[in-house]
Amino acid sequence: MKRATLAALGLATSIAMPAAAEDIKVGLLLPFSGVYAALGNEIEAGFNLALEQFGGETDATFEIVREDTEVKPPVALGKAKKMILQDDVDVIAGIVSSGVLGAVRDMVHGAGVPLIVANAGNDEATGADCSPFITRMSFSNSQVNRPMGMWMHEQGIGKVYTLAPDYAAGRQMIDAFTASFTAAGGEVVGQEFTPFQKTQDFGPYLAQAKASGADAVYVFYAGGEAISFVKQYDSFGLKAELPLYGSGFLTSPLYVNAEGPAAEGVITALHYVPTIDSPANAAFADAFEAANGRVPSEFAVQGYDAARALIEATKTGASDRASLANALRSVKFEGPRGPLSIDPSTNNVIQPIYVYETVAGEDSLTQKVLAQLSAEADPVNGCEMAPVSN
Amino acid sequence: MAHDLGFWTLQALNALQLSMLLFLLSIGLTVIFGLMHFVNLAHGSLYALGAYFAASLTAVGGYWMGFFLAPVVVAGIGILLYSGLIKRMRKSGPMAQVLVTFGLIFAMLDLTRIFWGDLALAIEVPALLDGRLAFLGVEYPTYRLFIIVMGLAIFGALAFVLGRTQIGAMIRAGVDNDAMAACLGINVERLFFMVFCFGCALAGLAGAVAAPLLSVTPDMGLQILIPTLIVIVIGGLGSLKGAVAGSLIYGFVQTFGAVLAPQLASVLIYALLAAVLVIKPVGLFPAKG
């Protein structure tokens, strides 16, 4: 079905412009099973939507090869090898987990295949481990959390207790927040990292947060852990005396309805919120909702913009691995998230960050944007970018 | 950080609540294990199924419908499992049983994924149990108190049935020496079938009870399996006392470990498990003396 639409799309463009049609083979490397299967599906839905909406703008046609990483680094590496050596893809897009990104990084870098990262936020991927072939259209862990440290201090919050799962992303998110919050003059009165994917009962940690004397709690949790955390936070009655802030994944539209009324009043920051008031976002959100029956999440927009970046790159005439890698690095467009560009020194996306509050809407929870924080490039973090030669 | 008495009361209640949830799961598993020497690793999957059925039934007819019907549905699945698979596996060795039930975990995981999707579900706490109660000088969520009370009630009922009734005597005889029990005219196979279904129902109940507290995800069965196995290994196979003791030890070590030694929180319980295995390999309260 999807193939058929793409083929039809290709046909349409090749009839219009018969001479210049380039066929670009895209490897979509996403988890379709395992703990992040929901994210993989969401990113793919966004990716396909962008191909549908913007595919006509370029002469190139796209052929998609889709592989399941199973969220297992060795499996993902095998699939990436297959895409590069056997399918001979021109570009790879996807990657949800930073562990998987770490595993395929050397493979794509060595083979010189451009990779558009559609989620994995590990700071190092566009820091010490950066590659001219890896362009990130999603976010970096510190990018999402850093502005929140300053913003919360401006709101008059002096003391904060932080919680996050004990793994690389959890630590990077909290470290970035802590650094900017303390730099602004705030104080972190307590900090705990809970065993990742082993903690189901947050009761012990919540009692500690309550006893810490903090003005607010700042957390990062995602997926099932986020749902458990937000509900348990509310069930202990902490929300009233100790407001809950966090990285925006905590109340992602993907699962905020499972959190229910417990999520009301939680204030978080993220690079995308479905209620951003702009024509580009309205066009995206309406089309996504019509096609999938749900509000788009940040993961959907990452897939959408990954495909959009690829289309923009092909518009410059790029069609092979090296030229695509170069073109992707200078992609610039106005998307649902606002103006996007790629930082030439790290290949990470530069984008505004939105502070939003989860509020009760007409029939389900919705997001009220409180502030738009200006786009900032991440520090270089030891990235030395070698140019790609054609 | 100095903490007052209320803090420790709160943590003790947290520990008790976790213990009771684990107790509901481990009691079914340990009696099945003790009675028929059958290793059912898919027990955790039944817990996940209980949570999913509770979520679906709650959407149809409110929380209490899910609460009462989910265990029944899971017991029904237990009957299917028993007649379709487990009966045939009874005579094969433990290795084959472990492999089959381990495979079953992944089959059930994907089945829940196909039926209910990848997105996590959740249930709202019923209005009756919403909010908090002032209790021993602290405010504690009513729903968590409900779990503690229910766990204690089920423990009391099981202690009565196993210790004071004829059927309980038959089960204890079967656990102690199944060949001799069969010679005395007890239909051990039928007894096992009943216990198996009841164990499944308790797993389903645990899932239904846990669903409003945690999120309902396909891999929740896998996540709970290891703690449950630790509980029955520490407590000793096949005994009610062992399941209670194991659950309490796990709950308190896990909770107070997280408070007092957060860096060691995930290691502590395994260290304890290793210590129990070295000092008393049969567990603290094994059914067979």
Interface residues (C-beta under 8 A of the other chain):
Chain A: S33 V35 A37 A38 N41 G190 E192 F193 T194 P195 Q197 K198 Q200 D201 G203 P204 Y205 A207 Q208 A211 S212 G223 G224 E225 I227 S228 K231 Q232 S235 F236 G237 L254 Y255 A258 E259 G260 P261
Chain B: M1 H3 D4 F7 L10 Q11 N14 Q17 L18 D110 R113 G117 D118 L119 A120 L121 A122 E124 V125 R132 E139 P141 Y143 R144 P212 L213 L214 S215 T217 D219 M220 Q223 I224 T255 F256 A258 V259 P262 A265 S266
